[in-house]
Amino acid sequence: MTRTLEKRSGLPGSNGNGRRPEPTGFLSAYPGYRGTALLDRLRATEYCYLDAGGHVYLDYTGAGLPARAQLAAHAERLRGGCFGNPHSENPASAASTELIERTRLAVLAHFNAPPEEYAAIFTPNATGACRLVGEAYPFGPRTRLVLTYDNHNSVNGIREFAASRGAITQYVPFSSPELRIDDDAIRQALARPAPGPLGAAWRVARSGMAPWAGRGSRARPQRPLAGEGVRNADRPLAALPAAAAPRRRGLLAYPAQSNFSGVQHPLRWIQTAHEHGYDVLLDAAAYVPSNRLDLSVVKPDFVPVSWYKVSGYPTGVGCLVARREALGRLRRPWFAGGSVYIASVQAGWHVPAADEARFEDGTVSFGQIPDLESGLSWVNGIGIDLIHRRVMCLTGWLIDLLAALRHGNGQPMARIYGPASTRDRGGTVAFNLLDPGGCVVDERAVARDTAAAGISIRTGCFCNPGAVEGAFGLTKADWRRALRGPARTMDQYIGLLGLPSAGALRASVGLASDVDDVERFLAFLEMTYRDRVIGTGGLAPRRGC
Ligand SMILES: Cc1ncc(COP(=O)(O)O)c(C=O)c1O
């Protein structure tokens, strides 16, 4: 697919999509945009459905968009072959297995991850990858889970696994109004001593779990048979360590890029955490669609990814990219078809599969996983660095325009959360609109109005409650008060917390965005909200965060 990219994009140099020319000041502020004209041409050909449908799509942190070429590759592959369940040895099964294994290697190559060091495990999405780690990580009364405030709920949820096994969870709060976190705060959290036996016993009592829970029948030794060549899909024997890897003090989990503020946290924390004896889960879901992650340079232990965010298609395919050594520390709480090498009903005994299959429950999505290979080939044909450059130019322009929006009385029309520049951030911009009196415009009204105008943005808390709490300055005391109150519904909680809305608005740019999308969006905001007070009458109750 890569070789046909230039052909698909039309004549070199022609824009050809009838989009408006770059606005005054844009190219002088962001000259790097000039070098990304290939994406204008692809917008006109491969992503032509956007303009045909009159879409202004600004939700790339929600999902990427597919190129027509990817969909054609899918149809061509299915028309030209016979693909069966990969759990057999028959020809149709072997055809599926071959494509799945090829895709596994393509994933590792995409991240420049040495296959002898990293494994790519297919999951339904990033959430599935987080759950795999959470449920199998050897949490115990003497281990700790350290989380940054701005984790996605799919990472926050790991704390429930930790708590159920008596481990402490510590959150590291923001250190600045930009919603960043200092290196020192991370170091201090990692340096805290593991709780002693007394502390552990107290915590276990509070969590209602016996100290030995999680070490008994639920966690039987999971070792391959001695001398057995436990083999799945031609992976080298002993691809995963058979013996338990050394225990760590705990797990640090943080997003490489916040899906709320766009902040990109330092990847150097990975090394810091390793030096403190911690494993690292680097949530890369929002980062990798427009940033290079090179796993030959940085060495996180667990990397959850949702591929639809990168290439738009296929959906339903994610990965846990993990260091093989760290996988050796995980103890799965169950087994399933596909993830077990041998099992006995009468002996109540099983041996897990020894390679990636050990973490892939049931039948993987064999009709879709090979589409990821073409998706990655598409993205890499364009070049992740080119996409990054485009995204950063558009992000800068979006922030510039939002920050400059003013009501007739001179009051700002927008309050931006997170960094106000393009330094160490990605293409996700969270903000609220303000009325001429400085009050937040209800996010439901903006959702209603943008939808009617064919504009796709995200509204609400984006599954990132800690970032919202940081952005709105909520404290523990606020929560204590609210949780003592009589609230039952989302709107009642918001009232008790004294929040002006249930979160923010999020505009995010990506591979197929152009500057006209940004201009149209800003023109819409100005036209719809300048000098106006928007009532909340007729807005439906909030159904959830
Ligand atoms: C940073 C981050 N992590 C995790 C997720 C969860 O991804 P999924 O819903 O695809 O599992 C998302 C989704 O938006 C995200 O942005």
The ligand as an ORCA input file, in Angstrom:
! r2SCAN-3c Opt
* xyz 0 1
  C      -5.264      7.696     27.270
  C      -6.315      6.646     27.066
  N      -6.178      5.475     27.683
  C      -7.061      4.490     27.540
  C      -8.164      4.648     26.743
  C      -9.142      3.520     26.599
  O      -9.215      3.145     25.267
  P     -10.338      2.102     24.793
  O     -11.655      2.694     25.177
  O     -10.142      1.997     23.334
  O     -10.066      0.841     25.503
  C      -8.368      5.856     26.075
  C      -9.567      6.085     25.255
  O      -9.878      7.153     24.825
  C      -7.407      6.881     26.233
  O      -7.528      8.052     25.607
*
